[in-house]
C-alpha cells in the first residue's frame, strides 16, 4: 500500500512546487502534478498545506546515564514525542562502557535502542579524555556505519586540547566528523569557585557559572587548530553570540568549521533563572542575556549556523527540583517535539526565512553533515518517504499538558506557535495525524551513514 499526497506545497531540495507526492515501499516514487493513484494507495488531500522532508534532530540524549540517574525520556518516549513534532530521524550518543572496547560500546548502544525507537536513528561515538583510542578505532566506527565523534572540553568527559588536535587529525584521515561540546573547563571551574566563595549558588547564577567567554575561548582554540592544519570540526549547541561571530568570521576565512544552535538559545533568555521554577530551564551551556539572545538569533538568520538541534536531555520536574543550586540541578531540558514549531514561528511565519531555508536548517544540512543524505533530509525520488505536513494557518498554544515527553513539561509552556505538524510520515508509514499518534509498535531502525 502506498500514499499519494495531492495538491500540496512541496519543499524540494532546490525549489518549491505545487504538486503531488507518491510514496511506495518506504521510498518516494513520484513527484509531479496530477499523479494517478494505484488501486491500493491512500490518497490524502494536502491542498493548502506545506510538505517538507522529515526533520532530523542531530543531537538527542535518550536514556542517558548521569551518575545513578537516567534522563527521563527513554528511546520509546523520546522518539514518540519526536514523531509528534515532525522529527523522523534522531542522532543519539554512544558513550564508553566500563569493560567494553569503544567498538563494543558503540554496538551496545545501537542494540540497546534497536526495537525501541519510533523514529530512525544513528549515533555519535563519544570519546572521553581518559579513553584509550587509536586510528583503528575510528576506522572500525566507519566500518560499523557511523561517521561522527563527540568530544568534550569540560565535564567528566574533559579532553585536553592537544588530544583534541590529535583526534581532529585522525578523523580527517578516515573521513569522520568531530563534534565538540566547547566550554573551557578552567574558565568554568574558576567561575564556579568564585560564586561558591561568595555564597552565590542559586539557580539565578547559572549563566554566570558558565560564562560566554568559556565557550568562546574553547571555540577559538578549536578554530585555530582547524586553520593551522586544514582540519574540520563541528561545534554543538552554541549559546553565545560571541561564539557565533567567531564561527562566522572563521568561515569567511575559509576555515572548515560548522556549528549548530538550539531553539532555547534563540527563544529564551537568562531571566527565566530568576523564576521560582528556574531549575526547569537549567542546561549546559546556559541561556544568555537578552542582548546575546537577540544577537544569536541574528546570526541564525545570517546563515552562521549549519543547522538547529535540540540537545534533548529531559528530566522530570522531580529530578530538577531535587536541588536548588546551579551546580547540583540536573542540566538538560526536553525539546525535540517543539523544534520545528519554535523555529518555524521565529523564522518562516514572520517572513525572516523561506521554506527552502528552513528545510535546509532542519533536514538537508544535518543529513549531509552526518552521512544520511540523500536517503534522508530531502524530498527526492528514491529518498525515504519521511515527510512532515504543516498547516500554515494553524496556531497552537504549547502547554505542558500537550507535549509527549516523559518529562511532562516544556520550557515553552504558554507560547503560541505556528508550524506544528498535522501529519508525520516515517518511511511511508503515517505515524502522527491530526493530533493522534498512529504507530502501534516502534518501527524506527538504525540508518548506516
Secondary structure as the mmCIF struct_conf table of DSSP 4:
data_model
#
loop_
_struct_conf.conf_type_id
_struct_conf.id
_struct_conf.beg_label_comp_id
_struct_conf.beg_label_asym_id
_struct_conf.beg_label_seq_id
_struct_conf.end_label_comp_id
_struct_conf.end_label_asym_id
_struct_conf.end_label_seq_id
STRN STRN1 UNK A 3 UNK A 11
BEND BEND1 UNK A 13 UNK A 14
STRN STRN2 UNK A 16 UNK A 24
TURN_TY1_P TURN_TY1_P1 UNK A 25 UNK A 26
STRN STRN3 UNK A 27 UNK A 32
BEND BEND2 UNK A 33 UNK A 34
HELX_LH_PP_P HELX_LH_PP_P1 UNK A 35 UNK A 38
TURN_TY1_P TURN_TY1_P2 UNK A 39 UNK A 40
HELX_LH_PP_P HELX_LH_PP_P2 UNK A 41 UNK A 41
STRN STRN4 UNK A 42 UNK A 45
TURN_TY1_P TURN_TY1_P3 UNK A 47 UNK A 48
STRN STRN5 UNK A 49 UNK A 53
HELX_LH_PP_P HELX_LH_PP_P3 UNK A 54 UNK A 54
STRN STRN6 UNK A 55 UNK A 57
STRN STRN7 UNK A 60 UNK A 60
BEND BEND3 UNK A 62 UNK A 63
STRN STRN8 UNK A 65 UNK A 66
TURN_TY1_P TURN_TY1_P4 UNK A 67 UNK A 68
STRN STRN9 UNK A 69 UNK A 70
BEND BEND4 UNK A 72 UNK A 72
HELX_RH_AL_P HELX_RH_AL_P1 UNK A 75 UNK A 84
TURN_TY1_P TURN_TY1_P5 UNK A 85 UNK A 86
STRN STRN10 UNK A 87 UNK A 94
TURN_TY1_P TURN_TY1_P6 UNK A 98 UNK A 99
BEND BEND5 UNK A 100 UNK A 100
HELX_RH_AL_P HELX_RH_AL_P2 UNK A 102 UNK A 113
TURN_TY1_P TURN_TY1_P7 UNK A 114 UNK A 116
BEND BEND6 UNK A 118 UNK A 119
STRN STRN11 UNK A 120 UNK A 126
TURN_TY1_P TURN_TY1_P8 UNK A 129 UNK A 130
HELX_RH_AL_P HELX_RH_AL_P3 UNK A 135 UNK A 144
TURN_TY1_P TURN_TY1_P9 UNK A 145 UNK A 145
STRN STRN12 UNK A 148 UNK A 152
BEND BEND7 UNK A 153 UNK A 155
TURN_TY1_P TURN_TY1_P10 UNK A 156 UNK A 157
STRN STRN13 UNK A 158 UNK A 158
HELX_RH_AL_P HELX_RH_AL_P4 UNK A 161 UNK A 174
TURN_TY1_P TURN_TY1_P11 UNK A 175 UNK A 175
STRN STRN14 UNK A 177 UNK A 181
HELX_RH_AL_P HELX_RH_AL_P5 UNK A 185 UNK A 197
TURN_TY1_P TURN_TY1_P12 UNK A 198 UNK A 199
STRN STRN15 UNK A 202 UNK A 202
HELX_RH_3T_P HELX_RH_3T_P1 UNK A 203 UNK A 205
HELX_RH_AL_P HELX_RH_AL_P6 UNK A 206 UNK A 209
TURN_TY1_P TURN_TY1_P13 UNK A 210 UNK A 210
HELX_RH_AL_P HELX_RH_AL_P7 UNK A 212 UNK A 229
TURN_TY1_P TURN_TY1_P14 UNK A 230 UNK A 230
STRN STRN16 UNK A 232 UNK A 238
HELX_RH_AL_P HELX_RH_AL_P8 UNK A 241 UNK A 252
TURN_TY1_P TURN_TY1_P15 UNK A 253 UNK A 254
STRN STRN17 UNK A 256 UNK A 262
HELX_RH_AL_P HELX_RH_AL_P9 UNK A 263 UNK A 267
HELX_RH_3T_P HELX_RH_3T_P2 UNK A 270 UNK A 274
BEND BEND8 UNK A 275 UNK A 275
TURN_TY1_P TURN_TY1_P16 UNK A 276 UNK A 277
HELX_RH_3T_P HELX_RH_3T_P3 UNK A 278 UNK A 281
BEND BEND9 UNK A 284 UNK A 285
HELX_LH_PP_P HELX_LH_PP_P4 UNK A 286 UNK A 287
HELX_RH_AL_P HELX_RH_AL_P10 UNK A 290 UNK A 302
TURN_TY1_P TURN_TY1_P17 UNK A 303 UNK A 303
BEND BEND10 UNK A 306 UNK A 306
STRN STRN18 UNK A 307 UNK A 309
STRN STRN19 UNK A 312 UNK A 312
HELX_RH_AL_P HELX_RH_AL_P11 UNK A 317 UNK A 320
TURN_TY1_P TURN_TY1_P18 UNK A 321 UNK A 322
STRN STRN20 UNK A 325 UNK A 325
TURN_TY1_P TURN_TY1_P19 UNK A 326 UNK A 328
BEND BEND11 UNK A 329 UNK A 329
HELX_LH_PP_P HELX_LH_PP_P5 UNK A 330 UNK A 331
STRN STRN21 UNK A 333 UNK A 333
HELX_RH_3T_P HELX_RH_3T_P4 UNK A 336 UNK A 338
HELX_RH_AL_P HELX_RH_AL_P12 UNK A 339 UNK A 346
TURN_TY1_P TURN_TY1_P20 UNK A 347 UNK A 347
HELX_RH_3T_P HELX_RH_3T_P5 UNK A 348 UNK A 350
TURN_TY1_P TURN_TY1_P21 UNK A 351 UNK A 351
BEND BEND12 UNK A 352 UNK A 353
HELX_RH_AL_P HELX_RH_AL_P13 UNK A 355 UNK A 359
HELX_RH_PI_P HELX_RH_PI_P1 UNK A 360 UNK A 364
HELX_RH_AL_P HELX_RH_AL_P14 UNK A 365 UNK A 369
TURN_TY1_P TURN_TY1_P22 UNK A 370 UNK A 371
TURN_TY1_P TURN_TY1_P23 UNK A 373 UNK A 375
BEND BEND13 UNK A 376 UNK A 378
TURN_TY1_P TURN_TY1_P24 UNK A 381 UNK A 382
BEND BEND14 UNK A 383 UNK A 383
STRN STRN22 UNK A 384 UNK A 384
STRN STRN23 UNK A 387 UNK A 391
TURN_TY1_P TURN_TY1_P25 UNK A 392 UNK A 393
STRN STRN24 UNK A 395 UNK A 397
TURN_TY1_P TURN_TY1_P26 UNK A 400 UNK A 402
BEND BEND15 UNK A 405 UNK A 405
TURN_TY1_P TURN_TY1_P27 UNK A 406 UNK A 407
TURN_TY1_P TURN_TY1_P28 UNK A 411 UNK A 414
STRN STRN25 UNK A 416 UNK A 418
STRN STRN26 UNK A 421 UNK A 426
TURN_TY1_P TURN_TY1_P29 UNK A 427 UNK A 428
STRN STRN27 UNK A 429 UNK A 433
TURN_TY1_P TURN_TY1_P30 UNK A 434 UNK A 435
STRN STRN28 UNK A 436 UNK A 437
BEND BEND16 UNK A 440 UNK A 441
STRN STRN29 UNK A 446 UNK A 446
#
